[in-house]
Amino acid sequence: MKKVYLFIYNDETGTREELKAIISIMNTVLTWRFDMPHSFYIISENSAIELYDEFTKAHGIKGRYMFIECTDNKQGQMLPDTWYLLNNKQLKPKS
């Protein structure tokens, strides 16, 4: 079953471009997007510990970061494409 995760990190973890490169090749990540500093939205069929393990193997342990599963109990001011991803667990199709 697909799950939505919020990956949050600090500056010591790496730059957005460095982390984007790692997340893009992770086998446990189906798709992802970002629209805010220091965070990615990740779709995966794996657990948070499996995401963490694969990320740590590729990246090592530097900085602070966490994978948090998002549930249906969410609200906020987000871009429509982000809401689509969070609610449908896939990127919004291009029009």
Buried (B, 14 or more C-beta within 10 A) or exposed (E): EEBBBBBBBEEEBBEEEEBEEBBEEBEBBBBBBBEEEBBBBBBBEBBBEBBBEBBEEEBEEEEEBEBEEEEEEEEEEBEEEBEBBBEEBEBBEEE
